[in-house]
Amino acid sequence: MSQQLEKIKTLEELKGHSIEDLLHEVLRNQEAITVTLEEGEAVLIQPAKLLKPLPELDGRVPEGWKDAIYGQ
């Protein structure tokens, strides 16, 4: 399991770079980037883990199931 890295950049350092390039860098390097703003606040940009597709289950839903549950 790889450890996720984090870079810290200022808004000034990112001027002249496109958001598209920044996002591709985050994905390519699998590292989070914290962008610090002038007011002392920060925004964290990090890659998301992809979810596995849900399994397809065999089976069926019986007719009238909803009426049977809520009709009582």
VOGUNU-7831 format. One record per residue: residue number from 1; residue in three letters; z, y, x of N, C-alpha, C in turn. Coordinates in Angstrom, 2 decimals. Example, Ala and Ser with C-alpha at 12.3 -4.5 7.8 and 13.67 -1.06 7.14 Angstrom:
LUMDO  seq  type     n.zz     n.yy     n.xx    ca.zz    ca.yy    ca.xx     c.zz     c.yy     c.xx
LUMDO    1   ALA     7.80    -5.69    13.19     7.80    -4.50    12.30     7.80    -3.30    13.20
LUMDO    2   SER     7.08    -2.25    12.85     7.14    -1.06    13.67     7.87     0.03    12.90
This chain:
LUMDO  seq  type     n.zz     n.yy     n.xx    ca.zz    ca.yy    ca.xx     c.zz     c.yy     c.xx
LUMDO    1   MET     0.00    -1.17     0.85     0.00     0.00     0.00     0.00     1.23     0.90
LUMDO    2   SER    -0.95     2.14     0.68    -1.04     3.33     1.52    -0.14     4.43     0.99
LUMDO    3   GLN     0.43     5.18     1.91     1.29     6.29     1.53     0.42     7.49     1.22
LUMDO    4   GLN     0.73     8.16     0.12    -0.06     9.31    -0.27     0.37    10.52     0.54
LUMDO    5   LEU    -0.59    11.19     1.17    -0.32    12.35     2.00    -0.39    13.61     1.17
LUMDO    6   GLU     0.20    14.69     1.71     0.15    15.96     0.99    -0.12    17.09     1.98
LUMDO    7   LYS    -1.05    17.96     1.62    -1.34    19.16     2.40    -0.86    20.36     1.62
LUMDO    8   ILE    -0.51    21.41     2.33    -0.13    22.66     1.68    -1.10    23.73     2.15
LUMDO    9   LYS    -1.73    24.40     1.18    -2.68    25.46     1.49    -2.33    26.68     0.66
LUMDO   10   THR    -2.65    27.83     1.20    -2.45    29.06     0.43    -3.74    29.37    -0.33
LUMDO   11   LEU    -3.61    30.20    -1.33    -4.78    30.61    -2.10    -5.78    31.33    -1.21
LUMDO   12   GLU    -5.27    32.09    -0.25    -6.13    32.82     0.70    -6.97    31.85     1.53
LUMDO   13   GLU    -6.38    30.72     1.94    -7.10    29.72     2.74    -8.23    29.07     1.95
LUMDO   14   LEU    -8.10    29.03     0.64    -9.10    28.37    -0.20   -10.23    29.29    -0.65
LUMDO   15   LYS   -10.10    30.59    -0.40   -11.17    31.51    -0.78   -12.45    31.14    -0.05
LUMDO   16   GLY   -13.54    31.12    -0.77   -14.82    30.74    -0.19   -15.14    29.27    -0.34
LUMDO   17   HIS   -14.17    28.47    -0.79   -14.39    27.05    -1.03   -14.55    26.84    -2.54
LUMDO   18   SER   -15.43    25.95    -2.92   -15.61    25.68    -4.35   -14.53    24.72    -4.82
LUMDO   19   ILE   -14.21    24.80    -6.09   -13.23    23.88    -6.69   -13.77    22.46    -6.64
LUMDO   20   GLU   -15.08    22.32    -6.76   -15.71    21.00    -6.68   -15.47    20.36    -5.32
LUMDO   21   ASP   -15.64    21.14    -4.25   -15.40    20.62    -2.90   -13.93    20.24    -2.72
LUMDO   22   LEU   -13.03    21.06    -3.25   -11.60    20.78    -3.14   -11.24    19.48    -3.85
LUMDO   23   LEU   -11.78    19.28    -5.05   -11.48    18.06    -5.81   -12.06    16.82    -5.12
LUMDO   24   HIS   -13.27    16.95    -4.58   -13.86    15.82    -3.86   -13.04    15.48    -2.61
LUMDO   25   GLU   -12.52    16.50    -1.94   -11.68    16.27    -0.77   -10.40    15.50    -1.15
LUMDO   26   VAL    -9.79    15.90    -2.26    -8.58    15.22    -2.72    -8.87    13.74    -3.00
LUMDO   27   LEU    -9.97    13.47    -3.68   -10.33    12.07    -3.98   -10.71    11.29    -2.73
LUMDO   28   ARG   -11.54    11.90    -1.90   -12.03    11.21    -0.71   -10.88    10.83     0.23
LUMDO   29   ASN    -9.95    11.75     0.43    -8.85    11.52     1.37    -7.62    10.91     0.71
LUMDO   30   GLN    -7.65    10.79    -0.63    -6.49    10.27    -1.37    -5.21    10.97    -0.94
LUMDO   31   GLU    -5.28    12.32    -0.94    -4.12    13.12    -0.57    -3.93    14.24    -1.56
LUMDO   32   ALA    -2.68    14.56    -1.81    -2.35    15.67    -2.70    -2.46    16.98    -1.92
LUMDO   33   ILE    -2.84    18.02    -2.62    -2.89    19.36    -2.03    -2.04    20.27    -2.89
LUMDO   34   THR    -1.08    20.93    -2.27    -0.28    21.93    -2.96    -0.85    23.30    -2.59
LUMDO   35   VAL    -1.21    24.06    -3.60    -1.73    25.41    -3.39    -0.62    26.39    -3.74
LUMDO   36   THR    -0.19    27.16    -2.74     0.87    28.13    -2.97     0.25    29.46    -3.37
LUMDO   37   LEU     0.83    30.07    -4.38     0.35    31.35    -4.89     1.20    32.48    -4.34
LUMDO   38   GLU     0.74    33.69    -4.50     1.42    34.85    -3.94     2.81    35.06    -4.52
LUMDO   39   GLU     3.03    34.67    -5.75     4.30    34.89    -6.42     5.36    33.85    -6.05
LUMDO   40   GLY     5.05    32.97    -5.10     5.99    31.93    -4.71     5.87    30.67    -5.54
LUMDO   41   GLU     4.96    30.67    -6.51     4.73    29.48    -7.33     3.70    28.60    -6.64
LUMDO   42   ALA     3.61    27.35    -7.09     2.68    26.42    -6.47     2.03    25.54    -7.54
LUMDO   43   VAL     0.82    25.09    -7.21     0.07    24.17    -8.07    -0.21    22.93    -7.23
LUMDO   44   LEU     0.08    21.76    -7.80    -0.16    20.50    -7.12    -1.43    19.86    -7.67
LUMDO   45   ILE    -2.33    19.52    -6.77    -3.57    18.81    -7.15    -3.50    17.47    -6.45
LUMDO   46   GLN    -3.53    16.39    -7.25    -3.42    15.07    -6.65    -4.34    14.08    -7.35
LUMDO   47   PRO    -4.78    13.04    -6.61    -5.65    12.04    -7.24    -4.85    11.23    -8.25
LUMDO   48   ALA    -5.52    10.85    -9.32    -4.88    10.04   -10.36    -5.22     8.58   -10.12
LUMDO   49   LYS    -4.28     7.72   -10.49    -4.54     6.29   -10.41    -5.35     5.89   -11.64
LUMDO   50   LEU    -6.36     5.08   -11.39    -7.20     4.62   -12.49    -6.49     3.50   -13.23
LUMDO   51   LEU    -6.58     3.54   -14.54    -5.99     2.50   -15.36    -6.97     1.34   -15.50
LUMDO   52   LYS    -6.43     0.14   -15.53    -7.27    -1.04   -15.77    -7.67    -1.04   -17.23
LUMDO   53   PRO    -8.86    -1.55   -17.53    -9.27    -1.61   -18.93    -8.34    -2.54   -19.72
LUMDO   54   LEU    -8.17    -2.22   -20.99    -7.35    -3.06   -21.85    -8.04    -4.39   -22.08
LUMDO   55   PRO    -7.27    -5.47   -22.14    -7.88    -6.78   -22.37    -8.38    -6.89   -23.81
LUMDO   56   GLU    -9.42    -7.67   -23.99    -9.90    -7.96   -25.33    -9.25    -9.26   -25.77
LUMDO   57   LEU    -8.55    -9.19   -26.89    -7.81   -10.35   -27.37    -8.56   -11.04   -28.50
LUMDO   58   ASP    -8.47   -12.36   -28.52    -9.05   -13.12   -29.62    -8.11   -12.99   -30.81
LUMDO   59   GLY    -8.66   -12.98   -31.97    -7.82   -12.92   -33.16    -8.48   -12.08   -34.24
LUMDO   60   ARG    -7.76   -11.89   -35.31    -8.31   -11.12   -36.41    -7.18   -10.40   -37.13
LUMDO   61   VAL    -7.54    -9.41   -37.89    -6.58    -8.69   -38.73    -6.84    -9.15   -40.16
LUMDO   62   PRO    -5.82    -9.72   -40.81    -6.05   -10.23   -42.17    -6.32    -9.10   -43.16
LUMDO   63   GLU    -7.15    -9.40   -44.15    -7.44    -8.44   -45.21    -6.14    -8.07   -45.91
LUMDO   64   GLY    -5.98    -6.80   -46.25    -4.83    -6.34   -47.00    -3.55    -6.22   -46.20
LUMDO   65   TRP    -3.62    -6.27   -44.88    -2.40    -6.20   -44.07    -1.65    -4.89   -44.30
LUMDO   66   LYS    -2.40    -3.83   -44.43    -1.77    -2.52   -44.60    -1.05    -2.43   -45.95
LUMDO   67   ASP    -1.70    -2.93   -46.99    -1.08    -2.90   -48.32     0.18    -3.77   -48.36
LUMDO   68   ALA     0.16    -4.88   -47.65     1.30    -5.79   -47.65     2.51    -5.13   -46.98
LUMDO   69   ILE     2.29    -4.36   -45.94     3.39    -3.72   -45.21     3.88    -2.49   -45.96
LUMDO   70   TYR     2.98    -1.63   -46.40     3.37    -0.37   -46.98     3.53    -0.43   -48.51
LUMDO   71   GLY     3.12    -1.50   -49.12     3.20    -1.62   -50.56     4.58    -1.99   -51.08
LUMDO   72   GLN     5.49    -2.31   -50.21     6.82    -2.77   -50.63     7.71    -1.64   -51.07
